[in-house]
Amino acid sequence: MAAALFVIGGVVSLVVSLVGMPIYSLYPFQMQYFSFVVAIVIIVGLICSLGAIHCYTLVTRRLMSEAGFRGIVFGAILLTFSLGLVGVNRELNTGLGTASAILILIAGAISYVLRQTVLPRPPVLMQSQEMSR
Protein backbone atom coordinates (compact mmCIF):
# COMPACT_ATOMS: atom_id res chain seq x y z
CA MET A 1 0.00 0.00 0.00
CA ALA A 2 2.85 2.37 0.78
CA ALA A 3 4.34 1.80 -2.66
CA ALA A 4 1.07 2.77 -4.34
CA LEU A 5 0.77 5.90 -2.19
CA PHE A 6 4.36 6.89 -3.04
CA VAL A 7 3.68 6.54 -6.77
CA ILE A 8 0.34 8.35 -6.70
CA GLY A 9 1.58 11.17 -4.49
CA GLY A 10 4.86 11.57 -6.35
CA VAL A 11 3.32 11.58 -9.82
CA VAL A 12 0.53 13.98 -8.85
CA SER A 13 3.02 16.32 -7.19
CA LEU A 14 5.30 16.16 -10.23
CA VAL A 15 2.45 16.93 -12.61
CA VAL A 16 1.21 19.81 -10.43
CA SER A 17 4.72 21.29 -10.35
CA LEU A 18 5.30 20.93 -14.08
CA VAL A 19 1.87 22.19 -15.14
CA GLY A 20 1.91 24.92 -12.54
CA MET A 21 4.96 26.73 -13.92
CA PRO A 22 3.31 28.09 -17.09
CA ILE A 23 0.06 28.77 -15.26
CA TYR A 24 1.76 30.82 -12.55
CA SER A 25 3.73 32.86 -15.08
CA LEU A 26 0.70 33.75 -17.25
CA TYR A 27 -1.96 34.27 -14.58
CA PRO A 28 -3.99 36.67 -14.91
CA PHE A 29 -3.17 36.95 -18.63
CA GLN A 30 -0.16 39.16 -18.17
CA MET A 31 3.42 38.04 -18.05
CA GLN A 32 4.76 37.81 -14.55
CA TYR A 33 8.38 37.18 -13.85
CA PHE A 34 9.42 34.46 -11.46
CA SER A 35 11.13 35.66 -8.36
CA PHE A 36 14.12 33.79 -7.03
CA VAL A 37 12.07 32.30 -4.19
CA VAL A 38 9.39 30.95 -6.53
CA ALA A 39 12.05 29.37 -8.75
CA ILE A 40 13.68 27.69 -5.75
CA VAL A 41 10.32 26.42 -4.47
CA ILE A 42 9.46 24.91 -7.85
CA ILE A 43 12.89 23.29 -8.26
CA VAL A 44 12.87 21.84 -4.74
CA GLY A 45 9.29 20.67 -5.30
CA LEU A 46 10.36 18.85 -8.46
CA ILE A 47 13.27 17.23 -6.62
CA CYS A 48 10.99 16.11 -3.77
CA SER A 49 8.47 14.71 -6.25
CA LEU A 50 11.17 12.66 -7.95
CA GLY A 51 12.45 11.61 -4.53
CA ALA A 52 8.99 10.35 -3.59
CA ILE A 53 8.88 8.29 -6.78
CA HIS A 54 12.32 6.93 -5.84
CA CYS A 55 10.86 5.88 -2.49
CA TYR A 56 8.64 3.52 -4.47
CA THR A 57 11.72 1.67 -5.70
CA LEU A 58 13.05 1.50 -2.14
CA VAL A 59 9.79 -0.05 -0.95
CA THR A 60 9.83 -2.62 -3.75
CA ARG A 61 13.38 -3.57 -2.70
CA ARG A 62 12.12 -3.94 0.90
CA LEU A 63 14.28 -1.08 2.21
CA MET A 64 11.42 0.19 4.36
CA SER A 65 13.45 2.25 6.82
CA GLU A 66 15.11 4.34 4.12
CA ALA A 67 11.88 4.74 2.18
CA GLY A 68 9.99 5.75 5.30
CA PHE A 69 12.47 8.36 6.45
CA ARG A 70 12.90 9.85 2.98
CA GLY A 71 9.15 9.80 2.36
CA ILE A 72 8.47 11.69 5.57
CA VAL A 73 11.09 14.30 4.73
CA PHE A 74 9.94 14.75 1.12
CA GLY A 75 6.29 14.85 2.16
CA ALA A 76 6.95 17.44 4.86
CA ILE A 77 8.87 19.67 2.46
CA LEU A 78 6.14 19.40 -0.18
CA LEU A 79 3.47 20.10 2.43
CA THR A 80 5.19 23.27 3.64
CA PHE A 81 5.52 24.48 0.06
CA SER A 82 1.95 23.62 -0.87
CA LEU A 83 0.55 25.37 2.21
CA GLY A 84 2.59 28.51 1.48
CA LEU A 85 4.62 28.49 4.69
CA VAL A 86 7.83 29.51 2.94
CA GLY A 87 6.90 33.10 2.10
CA VAL A 88 5.72 32.35 -1.41
CA ASN A 89 2.61 33.89 -2.90
CA ARG A 90 -0.65 32.30 -1.92
CA GLU A 91 -1.30 31.73 -5.64
CA LEU A 92 1.02 28.71 -5.57
CA ASN A 93 -1.27 26.85 -3.16
CA THR A 94 -3.21 24.02 -4.71
CA GLY A 95 -5.41 21.49 -3.01
CA LEU A 96 -4.03 18.79 -5.27
CA GLY A 97 -0.47 19.57 -4.22
CA THR A 98 -1.47 19.43 -0.57
CA ALA A 99 -3.27 16.12 -1.06
CA SER A 100 -0.27 14.57 -2.82
CA ALA A 101 2.05 15.75 -0.03
CA ILE A 102 -0.25 14.16 2.54
CA LEU A 103 -0.27 10.90 0.55
CA ILE A 104 3.53 10.89 0.56
CA LEU A 105 3.58 11.58 4.30
CA ILE A 106 1.17 8.70 4.96
CA ALA A 107 3.23 6.35 2.78
CA GLY A 108 6.41 7.41 4.59
CA ALA A 109 4.79 6.80 7.97
CA ILE A 110 3.54 3.37 6.89
CA SER A 111 6.98 2.41 5.59
CA TYR A 112 8.75 3.67 8.71
CA VAL A 113 6.36 1.85 11.05
CA LEU A 114 6.71 -1.39 9.08
CA ARG A 115 10.52 -1.20 8.90
CA GLN A 116 11.01 -3.94 11.49
CA THR A 117 8.47 -6.38 10.10
CA VAL A 118 9.69 -9.52 8.45
CA LEU A 119 8.85 -9.34 4.77
CA PRO A 120 9.73 -12.01 2.25
CA ARG A 121 12.61 -11.00 0.07
CA PRO A 122 11.90 -10.63 -3.63
CA PRO A 123 13.50 -13.28 -5.87
CA VAL A 124 15.83 -10.74 -7.50
CA LEU A 125 17.48 -9.88 -4.18
CA MET A 126 17.76 -13.54 -3.22
CA GLN A 127 19.48 -14.34 -6.51
CA SER A 128 21.93 -11.44 -6.18
CA GLN A 129 22.83 -12.51 -2.64
CA GLU A 130 23.45 -16.09 -3.78
CA MET A 131 25.70 -14.87 -6.59
CA SER A 132 27.76 -12.74 -4.22
CA ARG A 133 28.54 -15.78 -2.03
Secondary structure by P-SEA (a helix, b strand, c coil): caaaaaaaaaaaaaaaaaaaaaaaaaccccbbbbcaaaaaaaaaaaaaaaaaaaaaaaaaacaaaaaaaaaaaaaaaaaaaaacccccccccccaaaaaaaaaaaaaaaaaaaaccccccccaaaaaaaaaac
